[in-house]
Amino acid sequence: MRAAFVLLPIVLLTSGAALGDEKQQCVDAYKQAQMLRKSGDYVTAREQLLICSKESCPSIVKQDCVPWLGEITRGIASIVVEATDASGKALSTAKVSVDGKVVATTLDGRPIDVSPGTRSIRIEAEGAPAVERSVALKEGEKSHAIKVELDVVAAKPGSGTEPVLPSSRPVPVGAIVVGIVGIVGVGAFATLGLLGNAKKSDLDTCKPNCNPADVDSVRTQFIAADVALAVGGAALVSAVVWILLRPEVKETEPTTSVGAALLPGGSFLSFTRRF
């Protein structure tokens, strides 16, 4: 029981502080509403009057705030903004500002509350220059129509609305050249290897009294064949990797392609560049 008696004053003090803060809010809203009303800002004054008209506010505050709220609500004007593009198509998305304050971001035909008086209305849409209108609104004037035409231009590159261009992965010229080098190297290895084996067979008949110059010639051919194989193999591997990792390019970008073919009595090499 003693714990309950100790906690009770703490709860009462906390509740009293909360009530005091709420009453202070009522008084502050009462004062703000009067100043806003005199300055002609009915819309913001209504927000403050809604606070000081609460049931929990002191009676001396409510007795003024409640009737003022009714008067202000009746005196607030409203506008309905309609925007079209140059073709006459209605725009559903646009930013509407009244005296520099944004009051709407969509145009759905519903009235927008505005304080009476001369107001500067600004309508903006993406891709179009803003349009401003100066409108004189009477107290209580409802659904004042504001119709504007916005000069909407085509979307700029990078805006995400431009058409997606087709892409391709052309084989790089360098990869083809390196691949040709690899094929030539492997071919040279095969040719030198066959010639070396043929001469080596001839030397088998003169062992061990073969001419040293002939022996050196066969050895040189085998070494050259090994070098050609190493160079050709490395070139072919590089060409394959290059082709596999080649990037995509847009169809509008210039691309270059090279073709090669073996023909009877010679070879054919083509070079094509697309712009």
FENMOBEL-V270453 format. One record per pair of residues at least 4 apart in sequence whose C-alpha atoms are under 7 Angstrom apart, sorted by the first residue. I is the first residue (numbers start at 0). J is the second residue. D is the distance in Angstrom with one decimal. If there is no record, write none. Layout:
I&J&D + I&J&D
This chain:
0&4&6.4 + 1&5&6.3 + 2&6&6.2 + 3&7&6.1 + 6&10&6.4 + 7&11&6.3 + 8&12&6.0 + 9&13&6.2 + 10&14&6.1 + 11&15&6.0 + 12&16&6.2 + 13&17&6.3 + 14&18&6.2 + 15&19&6.0 + 16&20&6.2 + 17&21&6.3 + 18&22&6.2 + 19&23&6.2 + 20&24&6.3 + 21&25&6.4 + 22&26&6.3 + 22&56&5.8 + 22&57&6.8 + 23&27&6.1 + 24&28&6.0 + 25&29&6.1 + 25&50&6.2 + 25&51&4.5 + 25&56&5.8 + 26&30&6.4 + 26&51&7.0 + 26&60&6.9 + 27&31&6.2 + 28&32&5.9 + 28&47&4.9 + 28&48&6.6 + 28&50&6.3 + 28&51&5.7 + 29&33&6.5 + 29&47&6.9 + 29&48&6.7 + 29&51&5.8 + 29&60&6.8 + 29&64&6.8 + 30&34&6.7 + 31&35&6.1 + 31&47&6.7 + 32&36&5.9 + 32&44&4.7 + 32&47&5.4 + 32&48&6.0 + 33&37&6.3 + 34&38&6.3 + 35&39&6.2 + 35&40&5.2 + 35&41&6.8 + 35&43&6.9 + 35&44&5.2 + 36&40&5.9 + 36&41&5.8 + 36&44&5.8 + 39&114&6.8 + 40&44&6.2 + 40&114&5.6 + 41&45&6.0 + 41&71&6.1 + 41&75&6.2 + 41&114&5.1 + 42&46&6.8 + 42&75&6.8 + 42&113&6.4 + 42&114&5.6 + 43&47&6.7 + 44&48&6.2 + 45&49&6.2 + 45&68&6.2 + 45&71&6.4 + 45&72&6.9 + 46&50&6.8 + 47&51&6.6 + 48&52&5.9 + 48&64&5.6 + 48&68&5.7 + 49&53&6.8 + 51&56&6.1 + 51&60&6.6 + 51&61&6.2 + 51&64&6.0 + 52&56&6.7 + 52&61&5.1 + 52&64&5.4 + 52&65&5.3 + 56&60&6.7 + 56&61&6.5 + 57&61&6.3 + 58&62&5.9 + 60&64&6.2 + 61&65&5.7 + 63&67&6.2 + 64&68&5.9 + 65&69&6.7 + 66&70&6.4 + 67&71&6.0 + 68&72&6.0 + 69&73&6.3 + 70&74&6.2 + 71&75&6.2 + 73&139&5.6 + 74&138&4.6 + 74&139&4.2 + 75&112&6.6 + 75&113&6.2 + 75&114&5.4 + 75&115&6.2 + 75&138&6.1 + 75&139&5.2 + 76&112&5.9 + 76&113&5.2 + 76&114&5.8 + 76&115&5.5 + 76&136&6.7 + 76&137&6.9 + 76&138&5.9 + 76&139&4.8 + 76&140&4.7 + 76&141&5.2 + 77&110&5.7 + 77&111&5.1 + 77&112&4.3 + 77&113&5.1 + 77&140&6.5 + 77&141&4.7 + 77&142&5.0 + 77&143&6.2 + 78&110&5.3 + 78&111&5.2 + 78&112&6.7 + 78&141&6.6 + 78&142&4.6 + 78&143&4.4 + 78&144&5.9 + 78&145&7.0 + 79&108&6.2 + 79&109&6.4 + 79&110&4.8 + 79&111&6.3 + 79&142&5.4 + 79&143&5.9 + 79&144&4.9 + 79&145&6.1 + 80&106&6.7 + 80&144&6.1 + 80&145&4.8 + 80&146&6.0 + 81&106&6.8 + 81&145&6.2 + 81&146&4.8 + 81&147&6.4 + 82&89&5.9 + 82&90&5.5 + 82&146&5.8 + 82&147&5.0 + 82&148&5.6 + 82&149&6.8 + 83&87&5.3 + 83&88&5.2 + 83&89&4.3 + 83&90&5.3 + 83&147&6.6 + 83&148&4.9 + 83&149&6.1 + 84&88&5.5 + 84&89&6.7 + 84&90&7.0 + 84&148&5.5 + 84&149&5.1 + 84&150&5.9 + 84&151&6.0 + 85&148&6.5 + 85&149&6.7 + 85&150&5.9 + 91&105&5.8 + 91&106&4.8 + 91&107&6.5 + 92&104&6.4 + 92&105&4.5 + 92&106&5.9 + 92&124&6.8 + 93&104&5.3 + 93&105&5.4 + 93&106&6.5 + 93&122&6.6 + 93&123&5.5 + 93&124&4.6 + 94&101&7.0 + 94&103&5.8 + 94&104&4.3 + 94&105&6.7 + 94&122&5.7 + 94&123&5.1 + 94&124&6.4 + 95&101&5.8 + 95&102&5.8 + 95&103&5.1 + 95&104&6.2 + 95&121&5.7 + 95&122&4.7 + 95&123&6.6 + 96&100&5.0 + 96&101&4.1 + 96&102&5.5 + 96&120&5.8 + 96&121&5.1 + 96&122&6.6 + 97&101&6.4 + 97&102&6.7 + 97&118&6.6 + 97&119&5.7 + 97&120&4.9 + 97&121&6.6 + 98&118&6.2 + 98&119&5.1 + 98&120&6.6 + 110&142&5.6 + 115&136&4.9 + 115&137&5.4 + 115&138&5.2 + 116&135&5.4 + 116&136&5.0 + 116&137&6.3 + 117&133&6.7 + 117&134&5.5 + 117&135&4.1 + 117&136&6.1 + 118&133&5.7 + 118&134&5.3 + 118&135&6.3 + 119&131&6.9 + 119&132&5.9 + 119&133&4.6 + 119&134&6.4 + 120&131&5.5 + 120&132&5.0 + 120&133&6.1 + 121&129&6.8 + 121&130&5.8 + 121&131&4.3 + 121&132&6.4 + 122&129&5.7 + 122&130&5.3 + 122&131&6.4 + 123&128&6.9 + 123&129&4.6 + 123&130&6.6 + 126&151&5.2 + 126&152&5.4 + 126&154&6.7 + 127&149&6.0 + 127&150&5.2 + 127&151&4.3 + 127&152&6.1 + 128&150&6.7 + 136&140&6.4 + 154&158&6.4 + 154&160&6.4 + 154&161&6.9 + 156&161&6.4 + 164&249&6.3 + 164&250&6.7 + 165&249&6.0 + 165&250&5.8 + 166&247&6.2 + 166&248&5.4 + 166&249&4.3 + 166&250&5.3 + 167&247&5.4 + 167&248&5.6 + 167&249&6.5 + 167&250&6.8 + 168&245&6.7 + 168&246&6.2 + 168&247&4.6 + 168&248&6.2 + 169&256&6.9 + 170&242&6.1 + 170&256&6.5 + 171&175&6.6 + 171&256&6.7 + 172&176&6.3 + 172&255&6.7 + 172&256&6.0 + 172&257&6.0 + 173&177&6.1 + 174&178&6.0 + 174&238&4.8 + 174&241&5.9 + 174&242&6.4 + 175&179&6.2 + 175&238&6.9 + 175&257&7.0 + 176&180&6.3 + 177&181&6.3 + 177&234&5.6 + 177&235&6.9 + 177&238&5.7 + 178&182&6.3 + 178&234&6.1 + 178&235&5.2 + 178&238&5.1 + 179&183&6.1 + 180&184&6.1 + 180&231&6.4 + 180&234&6.4 + 181&185&6.2 + 181&230&6.9 + 181&231&3.7 + 181&232&6.0 + 181&234&4.6 + 181&235&4.7 + 182&186&6.1 + 182&231&6.2 + 183&187&6.0 + 183&231&6.8 + 184&188&6.2 + 184&227&4.8 + 184&228&5.9 + 184&230&6.2 + 184&231&4.0 + 185&189&6.4 + 185&227&6.4 + 185&228&5.3 + 185&231&5.1 + 185&232&6.9 + 186&190&6.2 + 187&191&6.0 + 187&224&6.7 + 187&227&6.1 + 188&192&5.8 + 188&224&4.3 + 188&225&6.6 + 188&227&5.2 + 188&228&5.3 + 189&193&6.2 + 190&194&6.3 + 191&195&5.9 + 191&220&5.9 + 191&221&6.8 + 191&224&5.3 + 192&196&6.1 + 192&221&6.2 + 192&224&5.8 + 193&197&6.2 + 194&198&6.3 + 195&199&6.0 + 195&217&5.4 + 195&220&5.7 + 195&221&6.1 + 196&200&6.2 + 197&201&6.7 + 198&202&6.4 + 198&217&6.4 + 199&203&6.5 + 199&217&6.5 + 202&206&6.4 + 202&209&6.4 + 205&209&5.1 + 210&214&6.6 + 211&215&6.2 + 212&216&6.2 + 213&217&6.4 + 214&218&6.3 + 215&219&6.0 + 216&220&6.3 + 217&221&6.4 + 218&222&6.3 + 219&223&6.1 + 220&224&6.1 + 221&225&6.3 + 222&226&6.3 + 223&227&6.1 + 224&228&6.2 + 225&229&6.3 + 226&230&6.2 + 227&231&5.8 + 228&232&5.8 + 229&233&6.1 + 230&234&6.1 + 231&235&6.2 + 232&236&6.2 + 233&237&6.1 + 234&238&6.1 + 235&239&6.2 + 236&240&6.3 + 237&241&6.0 + 238&242&6.1 + 239&243&6.2 + 240&244&6.2 + 241&245&6.0 + 248&252&6.5 + 251&274&6.8 + 252&274&6.4 + 253&272&6.8 + 253&273&5.1 + 253&274&4.2 + 254&272&5.5 + 254&273&5.1 + 254&274&6.8 + 255&271&5.6 + 255&272&4.2 + 255&273&6.2 + 256&270&6.0 + 256&271&5.2 + 256&272&6.3 + 257&269&5.5 + 257&270&4.6 + 257&271&6.2 + 258&268&5.7 + 258&269&4.9 + 258&270&6.6 + 259&267&5.5 + 259&268&4.4 + 259&269&6.2 + 260&266&5.9 + 260&267&5.1 + 260&268&6.6 + 261&265&6.5 + 261&266&4.4 + 261&267&6.1 + 262&266&5.0 + 262&267&6.7
